[in-house]
Amino acid sequence: MQRVIWHLFAVAVLTCSSLAQDAGYSMQMSGQNQSHQPEAPGMNMDTTSPFLPSPHSGSGTGWEPASTPEHEWMTSHGSWDLMAHGVLFLTYNQQGGPRGAGKAESVNWLMIMEQHRLGSGTILFRQMFSAESLTSPHPGFPELFQTGETYHGSPLVDHQHPHNLFAELSMYYSRPLTEKISWLFYGGPAAEPALGPVTYIHRASGAELPAAPLGHHLQDSTHTSFGVVTTGIVIDHFKVEASAFNGREPNEQRWSIQLAALDSWSARLSLAPSPNWTAQYSYGRLEHPEALEPGSERRQTASIEYNRPFDQGNWVTSLVWGRKHKDIDDTNQNSYLVESTANFLRRNYTYTRLELVDKDELFPAALLHPSFRIGTYTFGGVRDLVQSHSWQLGLGADVTFYSKPAALDPVYGNNPVSFRVFLRLRPALNRVAH
């Protein structure tokens, strides 16, 4: 099975390499290809990408600021528009305190997209892959206070789970109805329902940071759901959408597609008042999301994203709130996140992620599961060592501090400190993308 995974990943990488080389990296196509893309209602901006159903396209059907720069390869073959993007982190990760660990690891993902005009609209296919099931140390990426999913039938604690080989296999159809109104339909066997902000792996405010937020399972953990159907309406700068989906978390077979009944649902209202701002509120009910918990949960999220372009760089910031209500014991957990990245003088990046998260799964074997308010405060930076027409190679590092109740000191230590040092490889910046 590992040979099969590596073969699929190698095929995807070779496809992307050919995209990077085709048509001289395709940086000059903003003229002729624009005709393939119906204009999104209410989004009359010269920065509209010909490769996306909306200038605000983020992850799934979520919106991000249209002015956000994109690292991607783009080209056209006949009437098809093709795009690929992704990232590879090679990291030494040292988590502090008695529960910490130091390991070499790789966070990685790769997405390929194909878009074609269909009638008066466009159809977009996405395939996203990850080799993290092979590149994460067992039982997963060390991360203090992180919880969610399982390893060998036991809850994962102080580790982030790897992503699935098939992280997205989806179709997105968008069709204008009037000058300011359009209809969308989206879904697939591995896709993202209309629940939560743009997922952290696609969020520009966290693009330089290889670690998952501690609030991931309260905010955007449904970004890989095995079975999703979404429909919605865009009215000028607003979007209303609803999803039916399989709310169960992926199991430990990271190479499989685990289809089940579409018995969960969500709804989301999004707003994009300008190219630099987006916001959303979403609500959903997830049926039996956790493998080891029998109950269902209700989830609420709200978020705001802001991007400010400036000469030789940009500054992007996200504020995210997520709440999980567990029906089985009628309890709530909340998460609050501020995430920000500044790119300046082209090659330099500084970033921070600040979180407050309620955690009630740190001691799964205990009879009682008390909730603890955990704070994480990460500060880091990256310097691009190579910036070619096709690739960027950066060297980065960050450090994380924590706040926690004194009751956790005997287990986690008084003042644990964690750090990472990494290389980051990704496509070059495409400045005509948005």
ZINORMO-V750019 format. One record per residue. SS is DSSP state (H for helix, E for strand, L for the rest). OMEGA is omega in degrees with one decimal (999 if undefined). D_FIRST is the distance of its C-alpha to the first C-alpha in whole Angstrom. Layout:
ss = (SS SS)
omega = (OMEGA OMEGA)
d_first = (D_FIRST D_FIRST)
//
This chain:
ss = (L H H H H H H H H H H H H H H H H H H H H H H H H H L L L L L H H H H H L L L L L L L L L L L L L L L L L L L L E L L L L L E L L L L L L E E L E E E E E L L E E E E E E E E E E E E E E E L L L L L L L E E E E E E E E E E E E E E E E E L L E E E E E E E E E L L H H H H L L L L L E E E E E E E E E E E L L E E E E E E E L L L L L E E E E E E E E E E E L L L L E E E E E E E E E E E L L L L L L L L L L L L H H H L L L L L L L L L H H H H L H H H L E L L E E E E E E E E L L E E E E E E E E L L L L L L L L L L L L L L L L L L E E E E E E E E E E E L L E E E E E E E E E E L L L L L L L L L L E E E E E E E E E E E E E E L L E E E E E E E E E E E E E E L L L L E E E E E E E E E E E E E E L L L E E E E E E E E E E E E L L L L L L L L L L L L E E E E E E E E E E E E E E E E L L L E E E E E E E E E E E E E L L H H H H H H H L L L L L E E E E E E E E E E L E E L L L L)
omega = (177.6 177.9 178.2 179.7 -179.5 179.1 179.1 -178.8 179.1 177.0 179.5 179.7 178.9 176.1 -179.1 178.8 178.1 176.0 -178.3 -177.4 -173.1 175.2 176.1 179.5 168.4 -179.9 -174.5 -168.1 -173.3 -179.4 -171.3 -175.0 -178.4 -178.4 -179.6 -169.6 173.0 -176.9 179.2 -179.2 175.1 -175.9 -176.1 -177.1 179.7 -176.6 -177.2 177.4 177.3 -172.8 -175.0 -179.4 177.8 175.3 179.8 -174.5 177.2 175.3 -175.5 172.8 -179.0 -178.5 168.6 179.0 -177.8 -178.8 -179.0 177.9 -177.7 173.4 -170.8 171.0 -179.5 174.2 177.8 173.4 -175.2 179.6 179.8 171.2 -175.4 179.8 174.0 173.2 -178.2 -179.6 173.9 173.5 170.0 -162.7 159.1 -171.8 178.1 176.8 -170.7 175.9 -178.0 179.4 -176.8 178.4 176.1 -175.9 168.9 -174.5 175.4 167.6 -176.2 171.8 -177.9 179.5 175.1 -176.9 176.4 -176.3 -176.5 175.6 179.3 -175.0 178.0 -179.9 177.4 174.7 -174.6 176.1 178.6 171.3 179.4 -175.8 173.0 176.4 -175.1 176.5 177.0 -172.3 175.4 177.1 178.9 3.2 -178.4 179.8 178.7 178.6 -177.4 174.7 177.3 178.6 176.3 -179.2 -169.0 172.3 -176.0 175.7 -179.9 179.7 173.4 177.2 -178.4 175.6 172.1 -178.9 173.2 176.4 -177.2 175.3 177.3 -178.2 173.1 170.6 -167.5 174.7 -177.6 177.8 179.5 -177.5 174.9 175.2 173.5 -179.8 -174.9 -177.7 174.0 -179.6 178.2 173.4 -173.3 174.4 178.4 179.8 172.3 -171.7 -174.0 178.9 178.7 -177.6 177.4 177.3 168.0 -173.1 -169.5 -178.4 177.2 -175.7 -176.7 -178.8 178.8 -172.2 -178.3 -172.8 -176.4 -174.7 174.1 173.7 175.0 -179.6 -176.6 -175.3 171.8 -172.1 -169.5 -177.1 179.9 -176.2 166.6 177.1 -174.9 -179.2 -177.4 169.0 -177.8 170.8 -177.3 179.7 171.7 178.3 -177.0 -177.5 -179.6 173.3 175.8 -177.4 179.5 -177.1 161.9 -174.0 173.7 -173.0 -177.7 175.3 174.6 177.8 -173.0 176.5 -168.7 -177.6 -174.0 173.0 -168.2 -177.1 176.0 -177.1 175.8 -172.6 175.8 -178.4 177.3 175.5 -177.0 172.7 -179.2 -178.7 175.5 -174.3 179.6 178.4 -174.8 -173.3 164.7 176.7 178.3 167.2 -179.4 -179.5 179.0 172.7 -177.4 179.7 176.3 -176.5 -174.8 -176.7 -174.6 177.8 -174.8 -171.8 174.8 -179.2 172.0 -176.0 173.0 174.0 171.5 -177.8 173.5 175.5 179.2 174.4 177.5 175.5 171.4 -176.5 178.9 175.8 178.0 178.8 -176.2 -175.4 176.0 169.3 -174.3 170.5 175.8 178.7 176.2 175.5 179.2 -179.2 -172.4 179.3 175.4 179.5 176.9 166.4 -179.5 174.6 -179.9 -175.8 166.6 -173.4 -174.3 177.5 176.1 173.9 -178.0 -176.7 175.4 -169.2 -169.0 -179.6 167.6 -177.5 174.4 172.0 -179.7 -175.8 163.6 -172.7 172.7 -178.5 176.9 -177.4 -177.5 -179.3 -172.9 -178.3 -178.0 177.6 176.8 -178.1 179.3 178.7 -179.7 175.8 -176.9 174.0 173.9 -173.9 -173.9 179.0 -178.0 179.6 178.7 172.9 177.5 176.6 179.6 172.3 178.2 177.3 -175.9 -169.2 167.1 175.1 -177.5 174.7 -175.1 177.4 173.9 178.7 -177.7 174.1 -173.1 164.4 -175.1 174.7 -179.8 179.9 -179.7 -177.5 -179.8 -177.4 -174.2 -175.5 -176.0 -175.5 178.3 176.7 -180.0 177.1 175.2 169.2 -171.7 164.5 179.4 -179.9 -179.5 176.0 177.4 -179.7 177.0 -172.2 173.9 -172.6 -178.2 999)
d_first = (0 4 5 5 6 9 10 11 12 14 16 17 19 20 21 23 24 26 28 29 31 32 36 36 34 36 38 41 40 42 44 43 40 42 43 40 39 42 44 42 45 47 45 48 46 46 43 41 38 37 34 34 35 37 39 37 34 32 28 28 32 33 36 36 39 40 41 38 37 33 31 29 30 31 33 34 33 36 36 33 32 29 28 25 25 23 23 22 23 23 25 26 27 30 30 34 36 35 32 30 28 27 24 22 20 19 20 19 19 19 21 22 25 27 31 33 37 37 41 42 39 36 32 29 26 23 20 18 15 14 12 14 11 10 14 16 17 17 18 18 21 24 27 30 31 28 27 25 22 20 18 18 20 23 24 23 26 27 24 22 19 16 16 13 11 14 17 19 20 23 27 30 33 37 40 44 46 49 50 49 46 43 40 37 34 30 27 24 20 20 23 26 29 32 32 33 33 31 28 28 25 28 31 33 35 32 30 31 30 26 26 26 30 30 32 28 28 32 32 29 26 25 24 21 22 20 23 26 29 32 35 38 41 42 46 47 46 44 41 41 38 36 33 31 28 25 26 24 21 18 16 14 11 11 8 10 14 16 20 23 27 28 31 31 33 34 37 38 41 40 43 43 47 47 44 44 43 41 41 40 40 38 37 35 34 31 30 28 26 26 23 26 29 31 33 33 34 36 35 37 37 39 39 41 40 42 42 45 44 47 48 45 42 42 42 40 40 38 40 37 38 36 37 35 37 36 38 37 39 41 40 40 38 38 37 39 37 39 37 39 38 40 40 43 44 41 39 40 38 39 37 38 36 38 37 39 36 37 35 35 32 32 33 31 32 36 38 39 37 40 39 39 40 38 39 37 38 36 38 36 37 35 37 35 35 35 35 35 35 31 30 31 30 32 32 33 33 34 36 36 39 39 41 41 43 45 44 40 42 41 38 37 40 43 42 38 37 34 33 30 30 28 28 27 26 26 28 32 34 35 39 40 37 39)
//
